[in-house]
Amino acid sequence: MNLNGPGKYDMQCTAVRETTGAKGVILMVIDGDQGTGFSVQVAPVLLATLPDVLEMVARQIRKDLK
């Protein structure tokens, strides 16, 4: 499931999800060949967990920068 239709990097996101057997993938690309963008694919049941996952990632990045 995509949040709001396919993203710029939906094909790459699908490839990662399928090759890893993941139930969900958040792919963020910075200055890629299609510019900056992201794609999200998650099972509908996991959609509500995304804000917590992203907040956890942000906290870890801030911690690592210190």
C-alpha positions as CSV (number, residue, x, y, z in Angstrom):
1,M,0.0,0.0,0.0
2,N,1.3,3.5,-0.9
3,L,0.3,6.4,1.2
4,N,-0.9,8.6,-1.7
5,G,-0.2,6.8,-4.9
6,P,3.1,5.7,-6.4
7,G,6.1,7.8,-5.5
8,K,9.0,8.7,-7.8
9,Y,10.9,5.7,-6.6
10,D,8.1,3.2,-6.3
11,M,9.7,0.6,-8.6
12,Q,12.9,0.7,-6.5
13,C,10.8,0.5,-3.3
14,T,9.0,-2.5,-4.6
15,A,12.3,-4.2,-5.5
16,V,13.6,-3.6,-1.9
17,R,10.4,-4.9,-0.4
18,E,10.3,-8.0,-2.5
19,T,14.0,-8.9,-2.2
20,T,14.0,-8.5,1.6
21,G,10.6,-10.1,2.2
22,A,9.6,-7.0,4.2
23,K,6.1,-6.2,5.2
24,G,7.0,-2.5,4.7
25,V,9.6,-0.2,3.2
26,I,10.2,3.5,3.4
27,L,12.7,4.6,0.8
28,M,14.1,8.1,0.8
29,V,16.3,9.3,-2.0
30,I,18.3,12.5,-1.9
31,D,19.5,13.9,-5.2
32,G,18.9,10.7,-7.1
33,D,18.5,10.3,-10.9
34,Q,14.8,11.4,-10.5
35,G,15.6,14.1,-8.0
36,T,14.8,13.9,-4.3
37,G,11.8,11.9,-3.3
38,F,10.4,9.0,-1.4
39,S,8.2,6.0,-1.7
40,V,6.4,4.1,1.1
41,Q,4.9,0.6,0.8
42,V,3.4,-0.9,3.9
43,A,0.7,-3.4,4.7
44,P,-2.4,-1.5,5.7
45,V,-2.2,-2.9,9.3
46,L,1.2,-1.3,9.7
47,L,0.3,2.1,8.4
48,A,-0.5,3.5,11.9
49,T,3.0,2.5,13.0
50,L,4.8,4.8,10.5
51,P,4.8,8.0,12.6
52,D,6.4,6.2,15.6
53,V,9.0,4.5,13.3
54,L,9.9,7.8,11.7
55,E,10.2,9.5,15.1
56,M,12.5,6.7,16.3
57,V,14.7,7.2,13.3
58,A,14.8,11.0,13.8
59,R,15.8,10.5,17.5
60,Q,18.6,8.1,16.5
61,I,19.9,10.5,13.9
62,R,20.0,13.3,16.4
63,K,21.8,11.1,19.0
64,D,24.3,10.0,16.4
65,L,25.1,13.6,15.5
66,K,26.1,14.5,19.0
